[in-house]
């Protein structure tokens, strides 16, 4: 990821923390980042593309942060417990997530519950390698363990 794209996504995250997704605009991201609107369009696209890129970026940042917990030598149950605690703390402290929950709970909660499949698939893809390595003989069940985790 380029530095400008990272800066623009950070600016979008700050904007969402204040306005929610409904208030996310190309002009707002440009102002927050101190760049022109064409720069935002070039690197991120329109508001919908920005929202999608922001959510994917936030998810990737979360999974990068939780990875060290999953790479320890602790038993799997200990790692998953630590990951659950970390997740609660991370969500509480995450500006984007809190902005979405506080300003748009009706739109946000389904993305975590009834319409959570994309997020679950992303999480599963990150967890599967750990579970397959841990339970090489039970690799056919690792996808189920990842989904539950």
C-alpha positions in Angstrom: 0.0 0.0 0.0 1.3 3.4 -0.9 1.9 6.1 1.7 -0.7 8.4 0.1 -3.3 5.7 0.1 -2.6 5.0 3.8 -2.8 8.7 4.6 -6.1 9.0 2.7 -7.6 6.0 4.5 -6.4 7.4 7.8 -8.2 10.7 6.9 -11.3 8.8 5.9 -11.2 6.9 9.3 -11.0 10.2 11.1 -13.9 11.5 9.1 -16.0 8.4 9.8 -15.2 8.7 13.5 -16.9 12.1 13.5 -19.6 11.8 10.8 -20.2 8.1 10.3 -20.3 6.5 6.9 -23.2 8.6 5.7 -21.0 11.7 6.2 -18.0 10.2 4.4 -17.3 12.3 1.3 -14.5 12.7 -1.2 -14.4 16.4 -0.3 -14.2 15.7 3.4 -11.4 13.1 3.0 -9.5 15.6 0.8 -9.9 18.4 3.3 -8.9 16.1 6.2 -5.9 14.8 4.3 -4.9 18.3 3.0 -5.0 17.1 -0.7 -7.2 17.8 -3.7 -10.4 15.9 -4.5 -8.8 14.5 -7.7 -6.1 13.0 -5.6 -8.7 11.2 -3.5 -10.5 10.0 -6.6 -7.2 8.8 -8.1 -6.1 6.8 -5.1 -9.4 5.7 -3.6 -12.4 6.4 -5.9 -15.8 7.7 -4.9 -17.4 7.7 -1.5 -18.6 4.1 -1.8 -15.1 2.9 -2.8 -13.6 4.9 0.0 -16.0 3.2 2.5 -15.1 -0.3 1.2 -11.4 0.4 1.2 -11.6 1.8 4.7 -13.4 -1.2 6.1 -11.0 -3.6 4.4 -8.0 -1.5 5.6 -9.4 -1.5 9.2 -10.0 -5.3 9.1 -6.4 -5.8 7.8 -5.0 -3.6 10.5 -6.9 -5.6 13.1 -5.7 -8.9 11.8 -2.1 -7.7 11.7 -2.4 -6.5 15.3 -3.9 -9.8 16.5 -1.5 -12.0 14.6 1.2 -12.0 17.3 -1.3 -13.4 19.8 -2.0 -16.3 17.4 1.7 -17.0 16.8 2.7 -17.7 20.4 3.4 -21.2 21.6 0.5 -21.1 24.1 -2.3 -23.7 23.8 -5.0 -22.8 21.2 -7.6 -22.1 23.9 -5.3 -19.6 25.6 -4.6 -17.9 22.3 -8.3 -17.7 21.4 -9.1 -16.3 24.9 -6.3 -13.7 24.5 -7.6 -12.9 21.0 -11.2 -12.4 22.3 -10.0 -10.0 25.0 -7.8 -8.2 22.5 -10.8 -7.9 20.1 -13.0 -6.3 22.8 -10.3 -3.8 23.7 -9.4 -3.1 20.1 -13.1 -2.4 19.2 -13.6 -0.2 22.2 -10.6 1.9 21.3 -11.0 2.0 17.5 -12.2 5.4 16.3 -13.8 4.1 13.0 -15.6 1.2 14.7 -16.9 3.4 17.5 -17.9 6.1 15.0 -19.9 3.5 13.1 -21.6 2.0 16.2 -22.4 5.4 17.7 -23.6 7.2 14.6 -25.0 4.3 12.5 -25.8 1.3 14.7 -28.6 0.2 12.4 -26.3 0.0 9.5 -23.2 -1.3 11.4 -24.7 -4.1 13.6 -26.0 -6.2 10.7 -22.4 -6.2 9.2 -21.3 -7.9 12.4 -24.3 -10.2 12.7 -26.8 -11.1 10.0 -24.6 -9.8 7.2 -21.3 -10.8 8.7 -20.3 -13.4 6.0 -17.6 -11.1 4.3 -16.1 -10.3 7.7 -16.2 -14.0 8.8 -14.6 -15.1 5.5 -11.8 -12.6 5.9 -11.3 -13.7 9.5 -11.3 -17.4 8.5 -8.7 -16.8 5.8 -6.4 -15.2 8.5 -7.1 -17.9 11.1 -6.9 -21.0 8.9 -3.1 -21.2 8.7 -2.8 -21.2 12.5 -5.4 -23.9 12.9 -4.1 -26.1 10.1 -0.6 -25.9 11.5 -1.8 -26.7 15.0 -4.1 -29.5 13.9 -2.5 -30.8 10.7 -4.2 -34.2 11.2 -7.6 -32.5 11.4 -7.2 -30.0 8.5 -10.6 -31.0 7.1 -12.1 -29.5 10.3 -9.9 -26.4 10.5 -12.4 -24.3 8.5 -15.1 -25.0 11.0 -12.8 -24.1 13.9 -11.8 -20.9 12.1 -15.4 -19.9 11.6 -16.3 -20.5 15.2 -13.2 -18.6 16.3 
